[in-house]
Amino acid sequence: MNQSARCILTQYVPDFPLRHCGRLLEDTTDFCNISYGDVIVLGDKHYLVLRDEAERRFGIEDPKFWVKRCRELETGERKILKLVFHETFDMKIGMFSIQCFRSPQKEARILELVHGDARFMQGVTVLDSKRNPVRVLDVVHGKQLDAIIEDMAIDHETYFHESLPGILEKFIEAVEAIRFLHVHREKHGDIRRDHLWVEYGTGIYRWIDFDYTFDFHENPFGLDLFGLGNILLFIVGKGEHSAVTLAQEHGDIWREKKLTSDDFSIMFMHRLANLKKIFDYIPDRLSNVLLHFSAGANIFYDTVEEFLDDLRPCLDLLK
């Protein structure tokens, strides 16, 4: 047990169990060995590590050892520290091949760009003793948009007429936020429905997690656009409608609705994109926007502006 860490914890958190006091760390390179009770020193601030963050997707909890839930000892505020972790992988979308990778420097740039903009998570970047850019993030007090929609105990048609207009209006504002990034030649890089949060109290939609980026030669911002399309499909559909759930809920819908592979998402080929085939009250104009993200699409959006130009008029059709 490091005496310095003990002294600091005794000063700021007198009731912290001394048996759990860890090390005092100025270098965060070896993030896998940083755990509960350690104290990270960044600039003139000290951060008590509480736990590793984790994402829950597809029913599986995925630990993120490079992301630490902490308490800033000088203020008592909860913070999230994102430590430097590099990762590269390739993604295929239809005929397109895209290289994706993490860039702490890119996330640091965006945090500076969106400082004070409530549409994005907030934070600052501080270099540790090895000049690793550690992102010190404010906790977003809210709930994931997809979880809110999934928890609505109403049928789809009621949701579509009563809830969707307000959600779509907020989503359009969130898309405007992504447009702001693109205007400044930045990408979100990892647009997923669990990366869009609704803040308690204000109801503001906030984007989180900007450290992924990608090389998409055919369209520099294309992966962001496909991500927006996936969220729109979820919002309009009040959830995902996969080949399996369709069969469970609607019986022999493939033959009845003459579904083909072209009706499904180009990015996730088991998810239905042609939602109008099961919800016939979806206006044609909105359905046409959704079909830009289907495997059968011949035309894709090149810019967020094009997407917004088609999406904004749909809102008037729902009100």
C-alpha positions as CSV (number, residue, x, y, z in Angstrom):
1,M,0.0,0.0,0.0
2,N,1.4,3.4,-1.0
3,Q,1.7,5.8,1.9
4,S,1.1,8.8,-0.3
5,A,-2.2,7.4,-1.6
6,R,-3.2,6.6,1.9
7,C,-2.5,10.2,3.0
8,I,-4.4,11.7,0.2
9,L,-7.4,9.4,0.7
10,T,-7.3,10.1,4.5
11,Q,-7.4,13.8,3.7
12,Y,-10.2,13.8,1.2
13,V,-12.2,10.7,2.0
14,P,-11.7,10.0,5.7
15,D,-14.2,7.2,5.7
16,F,-12.5,5.3,2.8
17,P,-11.4,1.8,4.1
18,L,-7.7,2.0,4.4
19,R,-7.3,-1.7,3.5
20,H,-8.5,-0.8,0.0
21,C,-5.9,2.1,-0.5
22,G,-4.0,1.5,-3.7
23,R,-1.2,3.2,-5.5
24,L,-0.6,6.8,-6.4
25,L,-0.2,6.9,-10.2
26,E,1.0,9.6,-12.5
27,D,1.5,7.2,-15.5
28,T,-1.8,5.6,-16.9
29,T,-0.2,3.6,-19.7
30,D,-0.7,0.2,-17.9
31,F,-4.5,0.8,-17.6
32,C,-5.3,-2.9,-17.1
33,N,-3.5,-2.8,-13.7
34,I,-5.3,0.3,-12.5
35,S,-8.2,-0.6,-10.2
36,Y,-10.4,0.2,-7.2
37,G,-8.5,2.2,-4.6
38,D,-5.8,3.6,-6.8
39,V,-5.4,7.4,-7.1
40,I,-4.6,8.9,-10.5
41,V,-2.8,12.3,-10.5
42,L,-3.6,14.6,-13.4
43,G,-2.3,18.1,-13.2
44,D,-3.4,19.4,-9.8
45,K,-6.3,17.0,-9.4
46,H,-6.5,13.5,-7.8
47,Y,-9.0,10.9,-9.0
48,L,-9.9,7.9,-6.9
49,V,-10.6,4.9,-9.1
50,L,-14.0,3.3,-8.3
51,R,-14.4,0.7,-11.1
52,D,-14.0,0.0,-14.7
53,E,-16.8,1.1,-17.0
54,A,-18.7,-1.5,-19.0
55,E,-21.1,-1.5,-21.9
56,R,-24.0,-3.8,-22.1
57,R,-24.9,-4.8,-25.7
58,F,-26.8,-7.7,-27.1
59,G,-27.3,-9.0,-23.5
60,I,-23.6,-9.2,-22.9
61,E,-21.6,-7.0,-20.6
62,D,-18.4,-5.8,-22.2
63,P,-15.8,-4.4,-19.8
64,K,-13.8,-1.3,-20.9
65,F,-10.6,-1.6,-18.8
66,W,-9.3,1.7,-20.3
67,V,-12.4,3.7,-19.0
68,K,-12.4,4.3,-15.3
69,R,-15.3,5.6,-13.1
70,C,-13.7,7.9,-10.6
71,R,-14.2,10.5,-7.9
72,E,-12.4,13.8,-8.3
73,L,-11.2,14.2,-4.7
74,E,-10.8,17.9,-4.7
75,T,-14.5,18.5,-5.6
76,G,-16.2,15.2,-4.8
77,E,-17.6,15.0,-8.3
78,R,-18.0,11.8,-10.2
79,K,-15.9,11.7,-13.4
80,I,-15.1,9.2,-16.1
81,L,-11.4,8.9,-17.1
82,K,-10.7,7.6,-20.6
83,L,-7.2,6.3,-20.8
84,V,-5.2,5.8,-24.0
85,F,-6.2,2.6,-25.8
86,H,-5.5,1.9,-29.5
87,E,-7.6,-0.5,-31.5
88,T,-8.0,-1.1,-35.2
89,F,-10.5,-3.2,-37.2
90,D,-12.1,-3.4,-40.6
91,M,-15.9,-3.2,-41.2
92,K,-17.8,-4.2,-44.3
93,I,-21.0,-2.4,-45.3
94,G,-22.4,-3.8,-48.6
95,M,-19.7,-3.3,-51.2
96,F,-17.8,-0.9,-49.0
97,S,-14.7,-1.7,-46.8
98,I,-14.0,0.7,-44.0
99,Q,-11.0,0.8,-41.6
100,C,-12.0,1.9,-38.1
101,F,-9.6,2.8,-35.2
102,R,-9.5,4.6,-31.9
103,S,-7.9,8.0,-31.7
104,P,-7.6,9.7,-28.3
105,Q,-6.3,12.8,-30.0
106,K,-9.4,13.1,-32.2
107,E,-11.6,12.8,-29.1
108,A,-9.6,15.5,-27.4
109,R,-10.0,17.8,-30.4
110,I,-13.8,17.3,-30.4
111,L,-14.1,17.9,-26.6
112,E,-12.4,21.2,-27.2
113,L,-14.6,22.0,-30.2
114,V,-17.9,21.2,-28.4
115,H,-17.0,22.8,-25.1
116,G,-20.2,24.3,-23.7
117,D,-22.4,22.7,-26.3
118,A,-25.1,20.8,-24.4
119,R,-25.7,18.5,-27.4
120,F,-22.4,16.7,-26.6
121,M,-20.8,15.2,-23.5
122,Q,-18.4,17.5,-21.8
123,G,-14.8,17.1,-20.6
124,V,-11.2,18.2,-20.8
125,T,-8.0,16.5,-21.8
126,V,-5.1,16.3,-19.5
127,L,-1.6,14.8,-20.2
128,D,-0.3,12.3,-17.7
129,S,3.4,12.0,-16.8
130,K,4.0,10.0,-20.0
131,R,2.1,12.6,-22.1
132,N,-0.9,10.2,-22.6
133,P,-3.9,12.3,-23.4
134,V,-6.4,11.4,-20.6
135,R,-9.9,12.6,-21.2
136,V,-11.6,13.7,-18.0
137,L,-15.3,13.5,-18.7
138,D,-18.4,14.8,-16.9
139,V,-21.0,12.1,-16.1
140,V,-24.1,12.5,-18.3
141,H,-27.1,12.3,-15.9
142,G,-29.6,10.7,-18.1
143,K,-30.7,7.5,-19.9
144,Q,-30.0,6.0,-23.3
145,L,-32.6,7.0,-25.9
146,D,-33.1,3.4,-27.0
147,A,-33.8,2.3,-23.4
148,I,-36.4,5.0,-23.1
149,I,-38.1,3.8,-26.2
150,E,-38.0,0.2,-25.3
151,D,-39.5,0.9,-21.9
152,M,-42.6,2.5,-23.5
153,A,-45.5,0.1,-22.7
154,I,-47.6,1.1,-25.7
155,D,-48.3,-0.5,-29.0
156,H,-46.5,0.7,-32.1
157,E,-49.4,2.6,-33.7
158,T,-50.0,4.6,-30.5
159,Y,-46.3,5.2,-30.2
160,F,-46.1,6.3,-33.8
161,H,-48.8,8.9,-33.6
162,E,-48.3,10.1,-30.0
163,S,-44.6,9.7,-29.1
164,L,-42.6,9.6,-32.3
165,P,-43.2,13.3,-33.4
166,G,-41.5,14.6,-30.2
167,I,-38.7,12.0,-30.4
168,L,-38.1,12.7,-34.1
169,E,-38.0,16.5,-33.5
170,K,-35.3,15.9,-30.8
171,F,-33.4,13.5,-33.0
172,I,-33.3,16.0,-35.8
173,E,-31.6,18.4,-33.4
174,A,-29.1,15.6,-32.6
175,V,-28.5,15.2,-36.3
176,E,-27.8,18.9,-36.5
177,A,-25.2,18.4,-33.9
178,I,-23.4,15.8,-36.1
179,R,-23.7,18.2,-39.0
180,F,-21.8,20.7,-36.8
181,L,-19.0,18.2,-36.4
182,H,-18.8,17.5,-40.1
183,V,-18.8,21.3,-40.9
184,H,-15.6,21.4,-38.8
185,R,-14.2,18.4,-40.6
186,E,-14.6,16.1,-37.6
187,K,-16.5,12.8,-37.4
188,H,-18.3,11.3,-34.4
189,G,-17.0,7.9,-35.5
190,D,-19.2,5.6,-33.5
191,I,-22.8,6.6,-33.9
192,R,-24.9,4.0,-32.2
193,R,-28.2,4.3,-30.5
194,D,-26.6,3.7,-27.0
195,H,-24.3,6.6,-27.7
196,L,-27.3,9.1,-27.7
197,W,-28.5,9.9,-24.2
198,V,-31.4,11.9,-23.0
199,E,-30.5,14.2,-20.1
200,Y,-32.7,14.1,-17.0
201,G,-34.5,17.4,-16.4
202,T,-33.7,19.2,-19.7
203,G,-34.6,16.3,-22.1
204,I,-31.6,17.4,-24.2
205,Y,-30.2,14.7,-26.5
206,R,-26.5,14.3,-25.9
207,W,-23.9,12.4,-27.9
208,I,-21.2,10.5,-26.1
209,D,-18.0,8.7,-27.0
210,F,-16.0,10.3,-29.8
211,D,-12.7,8.3,-29.8
212,Y,-13.5,6.1,-32.8
213,T,-12.8,7.3,-36.3
214,F,-12.6,5.7,-39.7
215,D,-11.2,5.8,-43.2
216,F,-14.0,5.5,-45.7
217,H,-12.6,6.5,-49.1
218,E,-15.9,6.6,-50.9
219,N,-17.5,9.0,-48.4
220,P,-15.4,10.6,-45.6
221,F,-18.5,10.9,-43.4
222,G,-20.3,7.8,-44.6
223,L,-20.1,5.7,-41.5
224,D,-21.6,8.5,-39.4
225,L,-24.5,8.6,-41.9
226,F,-25.1,4.9,-41.7
227,G,-25.1,5.2,-37.9
228,L,-27.7,7.9,-38.1
229,G,-29.8,5.7,-40.3
230,N,-29.6,2.8,-37.9
231,I,-30.9,5.0,-35.1
232,L,-33.7,6.4,-37.2
233,L,-34.8,2.8,-38.1
234,F,-34.9,2.1,-34.4
235,I,-36.8,5.2,-33.5
236,V,-39.4,4.8,-36.2
237,G,-39.7,1.0,-35.6
238,K,-39.9,1.4,-31.8
239,G,-37.1,-1.1,-31.7
240,E,-35.4,-3.6,-34.0
241,H,-37.4,-5.9,-36.2
242,S,-35.2,-8.8,-37.1
243,A,-35.9,-11.8,-39.3
244,V,-36.4,-13.9,-36.2
245,T,-38.7,-11.6,-34.3
246,L,-40.8,-10.9,-37.4
247,A,-41.4,-14.7,-37.8
248,Q,-42.3,-14.9,-34.1
249,E,-44.6,-12.0,-34.0
250,H,-46.2,-12.1,-37.5
251,G,-46.0,-15.7,-38.6
252,D,-45.5,-16.2,-42.3
253,I,-44.8,-12.6,-42.9
254,W,-42.1,-13.2,-45.5
255,R,-44.6,-14.7,-47.9
256,E,-47.5,-12.4,-46.9
257,K,-45.5,-9.2,-47.3
258,K,-43.2,-10.5,-50.0
259,L,-40.1,-9.6,-48.0
260,T,-36.8,-10.0,-49.7
261,S,-33.2,-9.4,-48.6
262,D,-33.4,-5.9,-50.2
263,D,-35.9,-4.9,-47.5
264,F,-33.3,-5.3,-44.7
265,S,-30.6,-3.0,-43.5
266,I,-27.4,-2.7,-45.6
267,M,-25.4,-2.5,-42.3
268,F,-27.2,-5.2,-40.3
269,M,-28.7,-7.6,-42.8
270,H,-31.0,-9.3,-40.3
271,R,-32.8,-6.0,-39.4
272,L,-35.8,-4.8,-41.4
273,A,-35.4,-1.4,-43.0
274,N,-38.5,-1.4,-45.1
275,L,-40.7,-0.8,-42.0
276,K,-43.7,0.3,-44.1
277,K,-44.2,-3.4,-45.0
278,I,-45.3,-4.1,-41.4
279,F,-46.5,-0.6,-40.4
280,D,-48.5,0.6,-43.4
281,Y,-49.3,4.0,-41.7
282,I,-45.7,5.2,-42.1
283,P,-45.9,8.0,-44.7
284,D,-44.2,7.3,-48.0
285,R,-41.8,10.2,-47.6
286,L,-40.5,8.9,-44.3
287,S,-40.4,5.4,-45.7
288,N,-38.2,6.6,-48.5
289,V,-35.7,8.1,-46.1
290,L,-35.5,4.7,-44.3
291,L,-35.0,2.9,-47.6
292,H,-31.8,4.8,-48.2
293,F,-30.3,2.5,-45.5
294,S,-31.7,-0.7,-47.0
295,A,-29.7,-3.4,-48.8
296,G,-31.8,-2.6,-51.9
297,A,-30.9,1.1,-52.0
298,N,-29.3,2.4,-55.2
299,I,-28.7,5.9,-53.8
300,F,-27.1,6.7,-50.5
301,Y,-26.8,10.0,-48.6
302,D,-23.5,11.7,-49.2
303,T,-23.9,14.4,-46.5
304,V,-25.9,15.0,-43.3
305,E,-27.4,18.0,-45.0
306,E,-29.0,15.8,-47.7
307,F,-30.3,13.5,-44.9
308,L,-31.8,16.4,-43.0
309,D,-33.3,17.9,-46.2
310,D,-35.3,14.7,-46.6
311,L,-36.0,14.1,-42.9
312,R,-37.2,17.5,-41.8
313,P,-40.4,17.6,-44.0
314,C,-41.4,14.2,-42.5
315,L,-41.8,15.7,-39.1
316,D,-44.7,17.9,-40.5
317,L,-46.4,14.8,-41.8
318,L,-46.5,13.3,-38.3
319,K,-47.8,16.3,-36.4
